[in-house]
């Protein structure tokens, strides 16, 4: 069974390097690409939900059934639609959970999806891998807040739009219930962006 990497970092550059190492590892998983293509293409299967009595869409990856976003399929080259579908898939299937006390984990996309949860590092890895695998440019944004401006306390991904030559960087912070793509904390003191360069 795969395990998340447990490690510590001495500075923010090293921390983001660990995140991006797990993104690279995630990109080696061919099943992740199949999953993401199914999400944006609406290649779903259907099952009866015994609680609601309704047919609901799902996608199978790594032997697990994931809830599928019940949106309309994306038109070819519709990056905004693809971004929304990936966001909805992650929100449906992954909850924010803290790391163990005093241990920082860095899970691959597969590990986070199979676990059904992760912290901000894991969610950044998941989003960056899912987006990058279908052609998005991504960045990790690290922030401090006004209550503690010298401490980097949070990380979340940015997706570049349009895909070919990004001029807009969309924040994707799903760690707060009810957040939508584009939402960011209102009390950010400092931010630093790290572009994912790939291999």
Secondary structure, 3 states (H helix, E strand, C coil): CCCCEEECCCCHHHHHHHHHHHHHHHHCCHHHHHHHHHHHHCCCEEEECCCCCCEEEEEEECCEEEECCCCCCCCCCCHHHHHHHHHHHHHHHCEECCCCCCCEEECCHHHHHHHCEECHHHHHHHHHHHHHCCCCCEEEEEEEECCECCCCCEEEEEEEECCCCCCEEEEECCCCCCCCCCCCCCCEEEEEEEECCCC
